[in-house]
Amino acid sequence: MKKLILLPLMCVLAASLGAQGFVIGEDAKEHSEMGSREEKTKDINNLEKSDTPKFDPASLDPKSDDEEVVEEDDDTVYSDIDTDAKFANMSRIEARKFLKQSVKTEENGDMLLPPFPKIDAKIFKEYADLLPYAIYLRFIVYFDRDMNFYDYSNAIERRMKQHKKTAIDGINDCLGRKNMTFQKISFNANNVRNRLESGTPVMCLLTKSPDLNTIIADRTLDRAKSEDIEEWEKTLKKKERENPITTEVKSDPKIVWGTIIGYNKKTKEFLVSGASRKPVWLTEKELGKIEQQTYTVRF
């Protein structure tokens, strides 16, 4: 049998653009001419007032000193400009069909989502008030491929000034114009698999585990070297039993965002990007142990 193929790195948080990469944000420059924008610092504690009571909300801010810096890869593949332009102009039915047909199935049974669009890092310098919500936007751009950052900035600012409103309300104001909604969903293996099969990624808030960049990362490399998926399934069970995933100090848990971009039904593994230096394969049991909240975009 052919060796298992190691997925080309397509994590959402990667910084560099490949030869055929597409950077979103050039068109947004024209909106900046509408007037100078004073740099504003948002109180990240208002990001999710009721949804993250167990954690320090500051750790949701990519600028937080406590948040681990994820090393980003230079060989990441992003979607191309023609694909994103076409998708942005599709009807809802056409878009759903397009996403479903874009899912790739490998010979070993791995089902993988297509590359994500990339947001130009310059956007978060021009719209500094959007930086605390960059992780959300880098996920949402998979659906809103002609994202208007000026509108998102204004909508989030307006909602954050309102009683009991959050940044997500502002994000949904913008998505709502395209009949989309960013919302929390229940986490279970079947639910996530069904969404991935339809071409829809899922975003998870995870309890950070030091194993993601060590034991799990090494296991992912071993997976790529395996010549038989059935043999790997047996090996995986043994490795999971011998090295159960751990989390950091329970009295002060840290969190990290991850995007699920693939799965293998036979081995019951999910491919998670953004929560570690490189995408890693986690079992359903492992992912369920560290998952705290799960989101996606419905349309």
N, C-alpha and C positions, 0 to 999 in steps of 0.2 A: 504493500500500500504506500501511497505517497506520504511523505512526511507532513505533519500538521503545519499549516501555514501560520506564521506569526503575523498577526494583523498589522498593517501599516499604521503607524501611530496617527490617530485622528482626534486626539483629545481637544476639548473645547478651549482649554486654557493655554495651548501652545502659542509661542510668541512669534516664531519665524514663519515666513511664507515661502512655499515651494515654488518651483519654476512656473507652475500653472496656477498659482494661488490667486485668490480673489479677496481684496480688502474692501470691506464696506465702510463708507464714511466720507468719501470724496464729495458726494453731492451735498452732504450736510454743511459744508463750509459756507454755502450761500446764505444759510439761515443766521450765521453769526454776524452778518452785516446788518442785521436788524437792530443792532445796538450792542454796546459793550456789556459784558456780563460779569458782575462782581463775583469772585470766587466765594462759594458758600460751603460751610462745613455742616453736614447733616448730623443730627443726633441719631446714631445707629440704634440706640435703644428703642426707637419708635418703629423700627423695621417690621417686627412682628410682635406686637404687644402681648398677644395671647397665645401664640403658637409655639414659643420656645421658652417656657418657664423654667426648664431644667438647666439651661445653659446661660452663660454670660453672652448677651447679644453682641457685645463688642467683637466677639470672635467671628461674627458673620462678616465683619469688615475686612476686605482683603489687605488693608493697611495695618491691621492689628499686629502688635509686636509678638503676640502669643501664637499667631498663626504660622504654621510651617510654610516656608517658601518652597513652592513646587518648582523644581527645575524643568524648564520647558525644552522640548526637542526641536531640532532644526529640520528634521525630515518629515514633519507633519504635512499631510496632504489636505488641502482645503477644496471646497467646491469651486467651480470656475464661474466666471462672470456671466457667461451665456446661460448656464443652467439657472443661476439665481435670478436673472432678469426674467426668464420665462416663468419661473415658479411664482414670482411676485405678481404676475398678471393672470394667473390661473384662477378659475372659479373654485369654490370649495370642493366640488365633486372632482374636478380635474386635479386639484392639489392632493387630495386623498389618494387618488389612483396613482399619481406620480410618486408619492412617498412609498406606497406599498410596492410598486414595481422596482423601486430603487434599492430594496433590500437585497443583499447578496448572500447566497448560500454556498458555503464551501463543501468540498467532498466529504469532509469529516463531520459535517452536520452543523458547523458554526454558522449562525445567522448574524450578519453584520450590517449595521446601518451605513449609509453613504457619508462622505466627508461633510463637515460643518462649514458654513461660511465663517469668515474671520472678521472681527471688528478691528479697525485700525486703532492702534494704541494712542494715536494723536487725538482721537475723539475724547478720551478721558482727561486730556489736558485742556482741550477746548471747553468741554462740559465737565468741569471738575466735580460738580455736585452729583454727577452720575457714578462716580468712582465707587462709592459704597455699595452700589447695586450692580456692579460690573458682572458679577457671577450670574445674576439673573438674566441680564441682557445678553450675555454670551450664549446662554441656553436658548432664549427666546428668538434670537436672530435666525435660528434654524427654521422657524416658522414665518417670522416677519423679515423677509429678506431685503426689503427696501426700507428698513427701519429709519424713521425720522427722529433723530436724537434731540432736536430742538423741541419737538412735541413731547417726547418722553420726559425731558428735563422740566418743562413747564407743568406737565400733568402731575409728576411726582411732587414737585414743590407745592403745588396747589393743594393736593391731598394731604400732605404732611402737616399743613397748617390747620386742617379740619379735625374736629374732635373725634377720637376713636377711628381715625383713618390711617392707613399705612402706605408705604411706597408701592405695595402690590396693588392697591386700589388705583394709583396713578398709572401703573403699568397696564392694568386691565382697561382703563379708560382708552388707552391707545390701541390695545388689541381689539377692544370691542368694536371699533370702527371697521374692523376686518372680520367681524363675527368670530373672534377667538377669545379664549379665556385661559389665563394662567391660574391653576388651582391645585389644591392639595387632593391627593387620591389615596385610597387605602393600599397598603403594600401587601401583596401576596404574589407568589411565583406566577400563577396563571394570569393574573391581571397584568403584570409587567410583560410577560411573554406575548400576550395578545397585542399589547400596544407596540412592542418591537416588531412583531410580524406585520403590523399595519404601517411600519416605517416611522413610528413616533418614538423618540427618545424619552427617557424618564430621568428626572433629576432627584437625587436623594441627599438628605442631610444625614451624615453619618458620624457616629462616635469615632474619633480618630484612633487608629491602631498603629503602633510602631511596626507591626508585621507587614503592613502594606508595601513598604519599601525594602523589606528584608526577606522574610520567609515566603510571603505570597509572591513577591517579585521573582525570587529564585524559582519558585514552583511554576510560574508562568513561563519562564525560560525553558524549564524541563518539559513543559507541555508542548512547546514548539518543536522540541527535538524528538518527541514520541512519534513512532511510525504507525501506530495503530490506536484508534480512538477507544476501542474496547479494552485494550491493555492499559491505556491511560486512565480509563474509568476505574480500574482496579487499583492502579497506583495512587490515584487521587484519594480514594477512600482511606488508604493506608496513611498517606501524608496528612490528611485532615485529622485523622484519629491521633496520630503521633504528635502533631503540632497544631492544637486548636488555636484559633485566632484569639488574641488578647487585646485589651484596650488599656489606655493610660490610666493613671490614678483615678479610682472610682469616685473619690471624694471631690475631685475637680476635673471632670471629663472635658476634653476638648472636642471640637467638631470640625468637620470638613465637608465640603460639597463634592459630590461625585455624579457623573452622568452615565447611565447604563446605555451602552451602545451596541450590545450584542449578547447572544446566549447560545447555549448548546443544550438541547432538550435531553439528549441521551445522558450526558454527564452531569446535568443539572447545574451548569455553571453560567454565570453572568459576567460579561466584560464591562469593567468599570473604568471610566476615564476621569482624570482631573483630581482624584483623591490621593494620588501618589505620583511619583516622578514619571512613571510610564503606565499606560493602561495595564490592568491586572485582571486575571480571571478569578472570581470568587464563587464559592458554592452557594446554593440557595440558603443553606444553614448559616454560613458565615455572614452573608449579606443581611439575613434576617436578624442576626445577633447585634449588628452595629447600626442598622437602619433606625432612624428617628422620625423622619418626615419624608414624604414622597410627593413630588409635583410633576405636572406635565401641562401641556397646552392642549386644550380641547377646541375643536372647530368643526 
